[in-house]
Amino acid sequence: MNLLIKNAIIIDSTSSHHEEKKDILIEKGKIKKIGKRITAPQAKIIQVKNLHVSKGWLDLGVQICDPGLEHREDLETIQNAAIKGGYTSIACFPNTYPSIHNKSQVQYIIKNTKNNIVDFYPIGAVTMNCEGKEIAEMYDMKKAGAIAFSDGANTISDNGMMLRALQYVTPFNGVIMNHPHDKKTASSGQMHEGKVSTSLGLKGIPSLSEELMVSRDIDLAEYTDSRVHIHNISTAKSVKLIKEAKKKKIKVTASVAALNLVFDDSELLEFNSNFKVLPPLREKKDVKALIKGIKDGTIDCICSNHTPWNIEAKDLEFPYAEFGAIGLETTFGLLNYYLEKEIPLSLLIEKITDAPRKILELKSSKIEKGEVANLTLFTSDEEFIFEEKMIASKSKNSPLIDQKIKGKIIAVLNNNQFYAS
C-alpha cells in the first residue's frame, strides 16, 4: 500500500510537525517521508481541501454485541461504523452473550478480528456473565489479550466485589473500569431527576446515584493503591470528586460520553427515546462542568458510548424504551460542530487518540518518519446533515438523524490497509 497524502494539516502534539501543512508518503504501512511537494508516481494520491491528519482514533467501551446479540450489531458492522467515524481502534465491552468472561471469549474476539483495519481490544468481565456475583479469572484473560476489566454497562455495585477486583489486578497493574450508576438509588428512573423530569411526570435518576459510586470507587482505589477508570461521568460533583482525587495522586482516570458534553435534559421534552441514554443527560450546569473538566485535564478521554439497539427496543413509549444510542459515526462531527469554540481541535483529537491509549497502556505511534501509519484523515469545516442512510451500524438508534454536524472522515489507515469513506 503506497499512499501520498497531499497538503494535510498534521494534528499530533507529540510530533515535530504538529499543526504544520505537509505531504506524507506512506509505503508498506509505514511513514516513508514527511515534507513539502513530495512526488511518488506509483502512489495513490489523497488530496482534499482543508485536509487534516491525526493518529488513528480509539474509542473506549464499545458495545459490540457479538457473539450472541448479532441482531443489534456484529463484528463486521461495528468495524464499518468505526471506520465511518474515523476510529482505527475500539476497546470492546464484555456485554455479549456469552459475556467476555474467560480466555476463550477473549480469544474469540481476537481471532475473529485479526488482520482487520480496525484493531479490536477486548475488555474482560470482572464477574462471570457481568452479573456481579462471582469474580472472573482476570489474569487468564489478561494473558489471552484482555487490556482492561469491567462489567461494562453493568455497574459493579457490591463494595466487596469491587474491592477484591481492585486487589486482584494490582500485582499486574491492571485497570478496573466501572460505570458509576447505583441502581438502588436510581431505582426505576427514566431520565435525570430535576425540573424537566418533574414537568414530564417521569421518575428521575438523581445525580447522587452516580456520585455515590464515584466517591466509593475513589476510596477503594486509594485503599488498594490500584487503578480505577470511572467510565462516562455526567455530573458537576463527579468532576469535582475526580479532580480532588487526582490532586491526592490516587490512581483514578475518567471519561465522558460525547452526548453528555453537548446536550442537557431539555432534549427529552419531546420524549425522543434516542436521547434516553446512560448516563442520562443532566442539567446545563453539569454540561459546563464536564467541558471544563476536559479542558483542565480532570476528564481524561471522550467516548462515543456506542450502544446499539434494534428498533423493537427503542421505538416504544418512553418508559419502556431501552437506554442507549449509537455514536461511533457521529462523535467527532457532533463535538466539532457544537464545541468548536470551547475545545480546541488539537485537544479534542488528543482526547480520542493518546488519552485512551494511555489509560489502556497501549503504545501510541507518532506522525514521524519511520513510524507505523495508524492514521485518521478528516476535514474540520464541512457542515452536513446526518441522515439515516449514512449509518453503517446495524442499529439506527441515533438522536442525531437529520441534525447538522461538522467535519467529515476522509479515510483511515491502519495495519497496512486503507479505507476511504
C-alpha positions in Angstrom: 0.0 0.0 0.0 1.7 3.2 -1.2 -0.2 6.5 -0.5 0.7 10.1 -0.8 -1.3 12.4 1.4 -1.0 16.0 0.0 -1.2 19.3 1.9 -2.6 17.9 5.1 -2.5 19.7 8.4 -0.9 17.4 11.0 -2.7 17.3 14.3 -0.3 15.4 16.7 1.1 17.2 19.7 3.8 14.6 20.1 5.0 15.1 16.5 7.7 17.7 15.4 5.3 18.5 12.6 2.3 19.4 14.8 -0.1 21.9 13.1 2.1 22.1 10.0 0.8 21.5 6.5 2.8 18.8 4.9 2.8 15.9 2.4 3.1 12.4 3.9 4.3 9.4 1.9 3.2 6.0 3.1 4.9 2.9 1.9 4.1 -0.7 3.1 2.2 0.6 6.1 4.9 3.0 7.3 5.6 6.7 7.0 8.4 7.0 4.5 8.7 10.7 4.2 7.1 13.9 5.5 7.8 17.2 3.7 6.8 19.7 1.0 6.0 18.9 -2.6 6.7 15.2 -2.3 6.4 13.2 -5.6 5.6 9.5 -5.8 4.4 8.4 -9.3 3.3 4.9 -8.1 1.4 6.1 -5.1 -2.3 6.7 -4.7 -2.8 10.4 -4.0 -5.2 11.7 -1.4 -5.8 15.5 -1.8 -8.8 17.2 -0.3 -9.5 20.8 0.7 -8.9 21.5 4.4 -7.4 18.0 4.9 -6.3 17.1 8.4 -4.4 14.0 9.6 -4.0 12.7 13.1 -3.1 9.5 14.8 -5.8 6.8 14.4 -8.7 7.4 16.9 -9.5 4.9 19.7 -13.0 4.5 21.3 -13.1 3.2 24.8 -16.0 1.0 25.9 -17.9 0.0 22.8 -20.9 -2.4 22.9 -20.0 -4.8 20.1 -23.0 -7.3 20.7 -21.1 -10.2 19.0 -21.3 -13.0 20.0 -25.0 -13.7 20.8 -26.6 -10.4 20.1 -25.9 -10.0 16.4 -29.4 -8.7 15.6 -28.1 -5.4 17.2 -24.6 -5.4 15.9 -21.9 -7.8 14.6 -18.2 -7.6 14.2 -18.4 -6.5 10.6 -21.0 -3.8 11.1 -19.2 -2.5 14.2 -16.0 -2.2 12.2 -17.8 -0.4 9.4 -19.3 2.1 11.9 -15.9 2.6 13.5 -14.3 3.3 10.1 -17.1 5.8 9.2 -16.5 7.6 12.4 -12.7 7.8 12.0 -11.7 5.1 14.5 -8.9 2.7 13.8 -9.2 1.0 17.3 -12.0 0.1 19.6 -11.9 -1.3 23.1 -14.9 -3.7 23.4 -17.1 -4.0 26.5 -17.8 -7.6 27.6 -21.6 -7.3 27.5 -22.1 -10.1 24.9 -23.8 -13.4 25.1 -21.9 -15.2 26.5 -20.0 -12.5 28.1 -16.3 -11.9 27.6 -15.6 -13.5 31.0 -12.9 -16.1 30.2 -9.9 -16.6 27.9 -11.8 -18.4 25.2 -14.2 -15.4 24.8 -11.2 -13.0 24.7 -9.7 -15.3 22.0 -12.9 -15.3 20.1 -12.7 -11.5 19.6 -9.0 -11.5 18.8 -9.3 -14.4 16.4 -12.3 -13.1 14.5 -10.9 -9.6 14.1 -7.3 -10.5 13.3 -5.8 -8.5 10.4 -8.7 -6.1 10.3 -8.1 -2.5 9.5 -9.7 -1.7 12.9 -7.9 -3.1 16.0 -10.3 -4.7 18.5 -9.1 -4.7 22.1 -11.3 -6.9 24.3 -12.2 -5.7 27.8 -12.6 -8.8 30.1 -15.5 -9.0 32.5 -14.8 -8.5 36.2 -17.5 -11.0 37.2 -19.0 -14.1 35.5 -21.7 -13.1 33.0 -21.2 -9.5 34.2 -23.7 -10.4 37.0 -21.6 -9.1 39.9 -21.8 -12.4 41.8 -18.6 -14.4 41.1 -15.3 -12.9 40.2 -13.9 -13.9 36.8 -10.4 -15.2 36.0 -9.0 -11.9 35.0 -5.3 -13.0 35.0 -6.1 -15.7 32.4 -7.9 -13.2 30.3 -5.0 -10.7 30.5 -2.6 -13.4 29.3 -5.1 -14.1 26.5 -5.1 -10.5 25.4 -7.7 -8.6 27.5 -6.5 -5.0 28.0 -8.7 -3.9 30.9 -11.6 -5.3 33.0 -15.1 -4.1 33.5 -18.7 -5.4 33.7 -19.4 -2.8 31.0 -23.0 -1.5 31.1 -23.5 -3.4 34.4 -22.2 -1.4 37.4 -20.1 -3.3 39.9 -22.3 -2.3 42.8 -21.1 -4.7 45.5 -18.4 -2.9 47.6 -16.7 -6.2 48.5 -16.6 -7.3 44.9 -15.1 -4.0 43.7 -12.5 -4.2 46.5 -11.5 -7.7 45.5 -11.4 -6.8 41.8 -9.0 -3.9 42.5 -6.8 -6.1 44.7 -6.8 -8.8 42.0 -5.4 -6.6 39.3 -2.9 -4.7 41.5 0.0 -7.2 41.0 0.0 -6.8 37.2 -1.1 -3.1 37.2 -4.4 -3.8 35.6 -7.2 -1.3 35.4 -10.8 -1.8 36.5 -13.4 0.3 34.6 -16.7 0.9 36.3 -19.9 2.6 35.1 -21.0 4.7 38.2 -24.7 4.0 38.4 -26.2 2.9 41.7 -29.4 1.1 40.6 -30.9 1.1 44.1 -30.6 4.9 44.4 -31.7 5.4 40.7 -34.5 2.8 41.2 -36.6 2.8 38.0 -35.6 6.3 36.9 -36.1 7.2 33.3 -34.0 10.4 33.0 -32.1 12.9 35.1 -34.0 13.9 38.2 -34.8 17.6 38.0 -37.3 20.2 36.8 -37.7 18.6 33.4 -38.4 15.1 34.8 -41.0 16.6 37.2 -42.7 18.5 34.4 -42.9 15.4 32.3 -44.1 13.2 35.1 -41.2 10.8 34.7 -39.3 9.2 37.5 -35.8 10.7 37.8 -32.3 9.3 38.1 -30.7 11.5 40.8 -27.1 12.8 40.4 -26.5 11.1 43.7 -26.8 7.7 42.1 -23.6 8.4 40.2 -21.7 10.4 42.8 -22.1 7.7 45.5 -20.3 5.3 43.1 -17.7 7.8 42.1 -16.8 8.5 45.7 -16.8 4.8 46.6 -14.5 3.9 43.7 -12.1 6.6 44.5 -11.9 5.5 48.1 -11.3 1.9 47.1 -8.7 2.9 44.6 -6.9 4.8 47.4 -7.2 1.9 49.8 -5.9 -0.7 47.4 -3.4 1.6 45.6 -4.9 0.2 42.4 -6.0 1.7 39.1 -9.7 2.6 38.5 -11.2 4.2 35.5 -14.6 5.8 36.2 -16.4 5.4 32.8 -18.6 8.2 31.5 -19.3 10.6 34.3 -22.1 13.1 33.9 -22.4 15.5 36.9 -20.5 18.5 38.1 -19.9 16.9 41.5 -18.3 13.8 39.9 -15.9 16.2 38.1 -15.1 17.8 41.4 -14.5 14.5 43.2 -12.2 13.2 40.5 -10.2 16.4 40.4 -9.7 16.2 44.2 -8.7 12.6 43.9 -6.1 13.4 41.2 -4.6 16.1 43.4 -4.1 13.4 46.1 -2.3 11.2 43.5 -5.0 8.5 43.6 -4.8 6.2 40.6 -8.1 7.4 39.0 -8.9 8.3 35.4 -12.3 9.3 33.9 -14.1 9.5 30.7 -17.2 11.3 29.4 -19.7 10.4 26.7 -19.9 12.8 23.7 -23.7 13.4 24.1 -23.2 14.5 27.7 -20.8 17.2 26.6 -23.3 18.8 24.3 -26.9 18.1 25.4 -28.9 18.6 28.6 -32.1 17.0 29.8 -34.3 19.6 28.0 -33.8 17.4 24.9 -36.2 14.9 26.4 -39.2 17.4 26.4 -40.3 15.7 23.1 -39.9 12.2 24.5 -37.2 11.3 21.9 -36.2 7.8 23.1 -32.9 8.0 21.3 -31.9 10.6 23.8 -32.7 8.1 26.6 -29.1 7.2 27.5 -27.0 6.2 30.4 -25.6 8.2 32.0 -28.6 10.4 31.5 -28.4 13.8 30.0 -28.1 16.1 33.0 -28.5 19.9 33.5 -26.8 22.8 31.8 -24.5 23.3 34.8 -23.3 19.7 34.6 -22.6 20.1 30.8 -20.5 23.2 31.6 -18.6 21.4 34.4 -17.9 18.4 32.0 -16.5 20.7 29.4 -14.3 22.5 32.0 -13.1 19.0 33.1 -12.0 18.2 29.6 -10.1 21.5 29.3 -8.3 21.3 32.7 -7.4 17.6 32.4 -9.7 16.2 35.1 -11.5 14.1 32.5 -9.0 12.0 30.5 -10.9 11.0 27.4 -14.1 11.2 25.4 -16.1 8.2 24.4 -18.9 7.6 21.9 -20.9 5.5 24.4 -21.9 3.4 21.3 -24.9 1.3 22.4 -26.8 -0.3 19.5 -30.4 -1.3 19.9 -32.8 -2.8 17.3 -35.9 -0.8 16.5 -38.1 -3.0 18.7 -36.2 -1.9 21.8 -36.3 1.8 21.1 -39.5 2.6 19.1 -41.6 2.3 22.2 -43.4 4.6 24.7 -40.6 6.4 26.5 -40.7 4.5 29.8 -40.4 1.1 28.0 -37.6 2.1 25.6 -34.1 0.8 26.4 -31.3 3.1 27.4 -28.6 3.8 24.8 -27.7 5.4 21.5 -25.2 4.6 18.8 -22.4 7.2 18.5 -19.2 5.9 16.7 -20.1 7.6 13.4 -21.1 11.0 14.9 -18.8 11.7 17.9 -16.3 13.8 16.0 -18.9 15.7 13.9 -21.1 16.3 16.9 -18.3 17.8 19.1 -16.6 19.7 16.3 -19.9 21.3 15.4 -21.2 22.3 18.9 -17.9 22.7 20.9 -15.5 24.1 18.3 -15.2 27.4 20.3 -15.0 25.6 23.6 -12.5 22.7 22.9 -9.5 23.3 20.6 -9.2 20.8 17.8 -5.8 19.6 19.0 -7.2 18.9 22.5 -10.3 17.1 21.1 -8.1 14.9 19.0 -5.8 14.2 22.0 -8.8 13.0 24.0 -9.7 10.4 21.4 -6.1 9.3 20.5 -3.3 9.4 23.1 -5.5 9.7 26.2 -7.5 6.4 25.9 -4.3 4.6 24.9 -2.5 5.9 28.0 -5.3 4.5 30.2 -5.1 1.1 28.5 -1.2 1.2 28.4 -1.2 0.8 24.6 1.7 2.1 22.5 0.9 5.3 20.6 2.8 6.0 17.4 3.8 9.4 16.2 3.3 11.1 12.9 7.0 10.9 12.1 9.2 9.4 9.5 9.7 5.6 10.1 6.6 5.2 12.3 3.8 2.8 11.6 0.9 4.6 9.7 -2.1 4.4 12.0 -3.9 7.5 10.8 -7.3 9.2 10.5 -7.8 11.7 7.7 -10.6 14.2 8.1 -11.9 17.7 7.4 -12.9 20.1 10.1 -15.0 22.7 8.3 -17.6 20.9 6.2 -21.1 21.0 7.6 -23.7 18.5 6.6 -27.0 16.9 7.7 -26.5 13.4 9.1 -29.0 11.1 7.5 -30.2 7.6 8.5 -29.0 6.2 5.1 -25.4 7.2 6.1 -25.4 4.9 9.1 -23.1 1.8 8.8 -24.2 0.4 12.1 -26.8 -2.4 12.1 -28.8 -0.4 14.6 -30.2 3.1 13.8 -30.8 4.5 17.2 -29.1 7.8 16.8 -30.5 11.0 18.2 -28.6 13.0 15.5 -30.5 11.8 12.5 -31.5 14.8 10.4 -29.3 17.0 12.6 -26.4 19.1 11.4 -22.8 18.1 12.3 -19.4 19.3 11.1 -16.3 17.6 9.8 -16.1 14.6 7.5 -14.0 11.5 7.8 -12.0 11.1 4.5 -10.1 7.9 5.2 -8.4 5.7 7.8 -5.1 3.9 7.5 -4.0 1.0 9.8 -2.3 -2.4 9.6 -1.1 -1.6 6.0 -4.7 -1.2 5.0 -6.6 1.9 3.6 -10.3 2.7 3.6 -11.7 5.9 2.0 -15.1 7.0 3.2 
